[in-house]
C-alpha cells in the first residue's frame, strides 16, 4: 500500500513540473534538465530545473529564475562570489588575494586596515601608497578640490587648488610657494609675511623697517665721464640718473656711496642729491677750496631706499 502511495505522488509531481518531467527516486529527485529557462510566472513559483549550460540548479520565485546551487564554486557563473584556495573573489573565478574584487567596490561605513592601503599598486610600503595617481580632497560646501599630483615630466609634486599649483616640491629638496618651479631651497612666487625675526646665512639678521611699510633698496653706479671739474668755491651737477627699473612708487631716500673707479681729489668735494623722483635723480658736487678739483673716469655707487 505504501509503495503504491509513493508511486502515485511521484507520478503527480512528475506530470506537473514541465513538459520534461522530473523523476522521484528512492534516494533523491531528478529535476528537468534544460538548456534554456522556461517561463517563470506566478503559477510557476517553486518550480525547479537544472540549467545544463551554466551547470546550476534554478528555482522560480514567481517572476524570475534564481540560482539555488552554491555560488562559492570557483568559476561557477560570471559575476558570482567565488572561493578558492582560501581566497574570496567577487567578479573573478581566480582570486589572488584574501578578497579580490574585479570591479567597483563601495564601503558605506568605516574601513580599517592594520598595515596599509595601496591604490594602483600592490606594494604597501607605507600607510597609504598611491601608484601613478593623485590624492584629492573635495569640499562640497565650498565647491573646492585640493589635490596632490606628481608630474613625471617636471619631476615635481604639486599641491593644487582647483588645478592651480599653490605649493611645489621638486625632486632634490627645493620647495616653491606659488606656481613657479622652485630654483632654490625655498622659492616664493609672490609676497611673504613673518610675525617674527627673519634670519639668513647661519643666523644673521637682515635689515627691516620699524613700520609695516615694506621698503626696497636699489644700487646705482654713477659715471662722471672722462673728466669732471668743479671750480674753486663752486658747484657742478651730474647728468640725471635713471632709476625707473627699481619701480619705486614714491621718491626714495638716496645716499652717496663709495668711489668705485677714477682718480682725483674726490675727498675735497661735498656731494648731495637733488631733484629726486620715482624715476631719476642728480648729484651736486661743491668745492669749498681755493683750487679747482678735477676727477678723471670717476664712477661711484648710489644707494636708493624706498617703497
C-alpha positions in Angstrom: 0.0 0.0 0.0 2.8 2.4 0.9 4.7 1.7 -2.3 1.6 2.4 -4.3 1.1 5.7 -2.5 4.7 6.8 -3.2 4.3 5.9 -6.8 1.1 7.9 -7.1 2.8 11.0 -5.6 5.8 10.7 -7.9 3.5 10.4 -10.9 1.6 13.5 -9.9 4.8 15.5 -9.3 6.5 14.4 -12.5 3.5 15.4 -14.5 3.1 18.9 -13.1 6.6 20.3 -13.5 7.4 20.9 -17.1 6.9 19.1 -20.4 10.1 17.4 -19.5 9.2 15.7 -16.2 11.2 15.3 -13.1 11.8 11.8 -11.6 11.4 10.7 -8.0 14.0 8.1 -6.9 14.3 6.2 -3.7 17.4 8.3 -2.8 16.6 11.6 -4.4 14.7 13.6 -7.0 15.8 14.4 -10.6 14.6 17.7 -11.9 14.2 18.5 -15.6 17.5 19.2 -17.4 17.1 22.2 -19.8 19.5 24.4 -21.8 17.0 27.3 -21.9 14.9 28.6 -19.0 11.2 28.0 -19.4 8.5 30.6 -18.4 8.6 31.8 -14.8 5.1 33.1 -13.8 3.2 33.4 -10.5 1.7 29.9 -11.1 5.2 28.5 -11.6 6.5 29.7 -8.3 8.5 27.0 -6.6 9.3 25.0 -9.8 12.9 23.9 -10.3 15.1 22.9 -13.2 18.8 22.2 -13.9 20.5 24.5 -16.4 22.8 22.3 -18.5 24.7 25.4 -19.9 25.7 27.0 -16.6 25.5 23.8 -14.5 23.3 25.4 -11.9 20.1 24.5 -10.2 17.4 27.1 -10.8 14.2 27.9 -8.9 11.3 30.2 -10.0 10.3 32.9 -7.4 7.2 33.8 -9.4 8.9 36.4 -11.6 12.4 35.2 -12.5 14.7 32.2 -12.2 17.2 32.3 -9.3 20.3 30.2 -8.7 19.9 27.6 -5.9 23.3 26.0 -6.3 26.3 27.3 -4.3 27.9 30.4 -5.7 31.1 29.6 -3.8 32.2 27.1 -6.5 35.2 28.6 -8.4 34.1 29.8 -11.8 30.5 28.7 -11.4 29.0 31.7 -13.1 30.1 35.1 -14.2 29.9 38.0 -11.7 29.5 35.5 -8.8 31.2 35.2 -5.5 33.9 32.5 -5.7 36.0 30.7 -3.2 39.3 29.1 -4.0 42.5 28.2 -2.1 41.4 30.3 0.9 40.7 33.4 -1.2 37.4 35.1 -2.0 36.7 36.6 -5.4 33.9 38.8 -6.4 33.5 39.0 -10.2 36.6 36.8 -10.7 36.8 33.0 -10.5 40.6 33.1 -9.7 41.0 35.3 -6.7 44.7 36.1 -5.9 44.1 37.7 -2.5 42.0 37.1 0.6 39.4 39.4 -1.0 39.8 40.0 -4.7 37.2 42.3 -6.4 37.1 42.6 -10.1 35.0 45.9 -10.4 33.9 48.8 -8.3 33.5 48.4 -4.5 31.7 50.6 -2.0 32.0 50.8 1.8 29.2 52.7 3.3 30.7 52.8 6.8 34.2 52.8 8.3 37.1 50.9 6.6 40.0 49.8 8.7 43.4 48.5 7.6 46.1 47.4 10.1 49.2 47.7 7.8 48.5 50.0 4.8 46.3 50.8 1.9 47.6 50.7 -1.7 45.9 52.3 -4.7 47.2 51.5 -8.2 49.9 49.2 -6.8 50.2 46.0 -4.8 53.1 47.4 -2.8 52.1 48.6 0.7 55.3 50.4 1.6 53.5 53.0 3.8 50.2 53.6 5.5 48.7 55.0 2.2 50.6 54.1 -1.0 49.4 55.6 -4.4 50.9 54.2 -7.6 50.9 56.6 -10.5 47.9 58.6 -9.3 46.8 61.7 -7.3 45.2 62.3 -4.0 42.2 64.7 -4.0 40.2 66.2 -1.1 36.9 67.8 -2.2 34.7 70.1 -0.2 31.1 70.1 -1.5 30.2 73.0 0.7 32.9 75.2 -0.7 32.9 73.6 -4.2 36.7 73.3 -3.8 39.1 70.5 -4.6 42.7 70.3 -3.3 44.9 67.7 -5.0 48.4 66.3 -4.5 49.6 65.4 -8.0 53.1 64.2 -9.2 54.4 65.3 -12.6 56.7 62.8 -14.2 58.0 65.2 -16.9 58.9 68.0 -14.5 59.8 65.7 -11.6 57.7 67.7 -9.1 54.9 67.0 -6.6 52.3 69.8 -6.6 49.6 70.8 -4.2 46.9 72.3 -6.3 43.7 74.2 -5.6 41.2 73.6 -8.4 44.0 72.8 -10.7 46.2 75.8 -9.8 49.5 75.0 -8.1 49.9 76.5 -4.6 53.0 74.7 -3.5 55.6 72.7 -5.4 58.0 70.1 -4.1 60.8 69.4 -6.5 62.9 66.2 -6.6 66.1 67.0 -4.7 64.5 69.1 -1.9 63.6 72.5 -3.4 60.2 73.9 -2.3 58.2 76.5 -4.1 55.3 78.6 -2.8 53.2 79.6 -5.8 53.1 78.2 -9.3 56.7 78.6 -10.3 59.0 75.6 -10.2 61.5 76.2 -7.4 65.1 77.0 -8.2 66.3 77.4 -4.6 65.7 75.6 -1.3 62.7 78.0 -0.9 61.3 79.9 -3.8 58.3 82.2 -3.2 56.3 83.4 -6.2 54.6 86.5 -4.5 54.8 88.3 -1.2 55.7 87.0 2.2 54.8 87.8 5.8 56.7 86.9 9.0 55.5 87.5 12.5 59.0 87.1 14.0 62.6 87.8 13.0 63.9 86.6 9.7 67.5 85.3 9.8 69.7 84.3 6.9 73.2 82.8 6.3 73.5 80.9 9.6 71.5 83.1 11.9 72.4 86.6 10.6 69.7 89.2 10.7 68.5 91.3 7.8 67.6 95.0 7.5 64.0 95.7 8.3 61.8 98.8 8.8 60.2 99.9 12.0 56.8 100.2 10.4 54.5 98.0 8.4 55.6 99.7 5.2 57.8 97.4 3.0 60.9 99.0 1.6 63.4 98.0 -1.0 66.9 99.0 -1.9 68.4 99.8 -5.3 72.1 100.3 -6.1 73.1 102.7 -9.0 76.5 103.3 -10.3 77.0 106.9 -11.4 79.7 107.8 -14.0 81.1 111.4 -14.2 82.7 110.8 -17.6 86.3 111.2 -18.7 86.8 114.4 -16.8 84.6 116.2 -14.3 85.8 119.6 -13.0 84.4 121.6 -10.0 85.7 125.1 -9.9 87.2 126.7 -6.7 84.4 127.7 -4.4 81.9 126.5 -6.9 79.5 123.6 -7.6 78.8 121.2 -10.5 75.9 118.8 -11.1 75.9 115.3 -12.7 73.6 114.4 -15.5 70.2 112.9 -14.5 70.5 109.2 -13.4 67.7 106.9 -14.3 66.2 104.6 -11.6 63.0 103.6 -13.4 63.9 99.9 -13.2 63.6 100.0 -9.4 59.9 100.5 -9.6 59.6 103.0 -6.7 56.1 104.2 -6.0 57.4 107.3 -4.1 60.6 109.3 -4.3 63.2 107.2 -2.5 65.9 108.3 0.0 69.3 108.4 -1.7 72.7 108.1 -0.2 76.1 108.7 -2.0 78.3 105.7 -1.6 81.9 104.7 -2.2 84.1 105.6 -5.1 84.5 102.5 -7.4 86.9 103.9 -10.1 88.7 107.0 -11.0 91.4 109.5 -9.9 91.3 112.9 -8.5 90.8 114.7 -5.2 87.3 113.3 -4.6 87.5 113.8 -0.9 87.6 117.6 -1.2 84.1 117.7 -2.7 80.8 117.8 -0.8 78.1 115.7 -2.5 74.4 116.0 -2.1 71.4 114.6 -4.0 68.9 116.8 -5.8 65.8 116.5 -7.9 64.8 113.1 -6.6 61.7 111.4 -8.2 60.5 107.9 -8.6 62.4 107.6 -11.9 65.5 109.8 -11.6 67.9 112.0 -9.5 71.0 114.2 -9.9 74.1 114.5 -7.7 75.5 118.1 -7.0 79.2 118.4 -6.0 80.5 121.6 -4.3 84.2 122.6 -3.9 84.8 124.8 -0.9 88.6 125.1 -1.5 90.5 127.8 -3.4 91.7 125.4 -6.1 89.8 123.6 -8.9 89.1 119.9 -8.4 89.2 117.6 -11.5 88.1 114.0 -11.4 89.1 111.5 -14.2 87.0 108.5 -15.2 85.2 108.6 -11.8 82.5 106.0 -11.0 80.8 105.8 -7.6 77.8 104.0 -6.0 74.5 105.4 -5.0 72.1 103.5 -2.7 68.3 104.2 -3.0 65.9 103.1 -0.3 62.1 103.5 -0.8 58.7 102.0 -1.4 
